[in-house]
Amino acid sequence: QVQLVESGGGSVQVGGSLRLSCAASGSSFSINVMAWYRQPPGNQRELVASITSGGSTNYADSVKGRFTISRDNAKNTMYLQMNSLKPEDTAVYYCNALIGRFSNSYWGQGTQVTVSS
């Protein structure tokens, strides 16, 4: 059974930094694209950043220049370095992975990030 476990969320003041991690386990198939999504209070889930197995990245305009996504394929782990955090970054952050030949989608349980002024 595939499991994605996020860690690293918490509370931080405006301008601060956090690093999220997402560890994938339970699959013998290749992990294709990994991504971070977030869901602010009262809003829909949105894509924050994604990274392919080859390292190609994509970012939402709202986080470009502040967030950096990376992954360690040997450890099946993805990271999100978040700098210069703003109150509007407050959300539950979810890890997503597309795994295997048919790119089956899996989600983590989410981790709360709260940015206060």
N, C-alpha and C positions, 0 to 999 in steps of 0.2 A: 504494500500500500504506500503510495507516494505521500510524503509529508513535507510541507514547507513550514519552517519555523522562523519567525521574525524575532529580532531582538534589537535593543538599542534605543527604543523610544523613550520619551520622558518630557519633562518640562524645562524650558530654557527661556531666557530673556531675549528680547529683540536684539539682533546682531550676533547672537550666539551660534554655536555649531552643535550638530549631532551626527552620529554615524549609525546608520541602520545596517543590519545584517540579515540575510535570508539564507538558511541552510536547507538544502534539498536532500532527501533520503528516500530509500525504498524503491528506487527504479533502476533497472539495468539498461534502460534505453537512454539515448542521448538527449540532453537538455538543449533544445534549440534556442528559442528566445526567452529571456528572463526580463521581467519588468517590475517597476514599482508603480502602483496606483495609490490614489488617496481619495478619501471621502470626507470633505469638510462637513461640519454640522448642518443638517438641513439641505444638503446638496447631493448631487449625484457623484458617483465614483468617476474619477478622471485619471487619465494617464499622466504620470510624472516623467518617467524616463524608461527606456528599454535598451537592451544590449543583446546582440546576437552571440552565438558561440564563437564567432570569429572576431568579436570585439567591436563591431560597428554599433554606434550609439545614436539615440534619438532623444530629444528633450522637449518638454512643453516649453512654450515661450516664457511662461511665468517663472521658470526656474533656471533658464539658461544663464551661464556665468556664475551661478551660485551653488548649484548641485552638480555632483559628479557621480556617475554610475560606473561600477566596475564589477568584474567577476573573476573568481578563481575556479577554472574548470576542473582542476585536479581535486578540489575540495567541494565541488558542486555548491558553491557559495557565492552569493551576490551581495554587493554593498551599495549604499547610497550615502555619500558624504554630503552633508547639508551645511552650508555656510551662510552667513549673513541672513539668518532666519528672520522672517517677518510674521506678524500676527496672522496674516492670511495663509500662512503655511500650516496653521493649526488644522489637524485632521487625523483620522485613522489611516495609517499607511499599510497597504497590503502588497504582499509579494505575489507575483504570478509567474508561472513557468509553463512553457509549451514543450511537451515531452514526447519523444518517440516519432515513429514514421508518420503518424496522423496528427502530430502536434496537439495531443490532448492537453486541455487546459486545467491547471491546478492552482489553488489559492491557499495562501497562508491565513492565519486567524486574525491578523491585523495587529498593529502596535500604535498606541496613541502618541502623537506629537503635539505638544501644546507650547505655543510661543506667546509670551506675555510682555506687555509694554510697561 
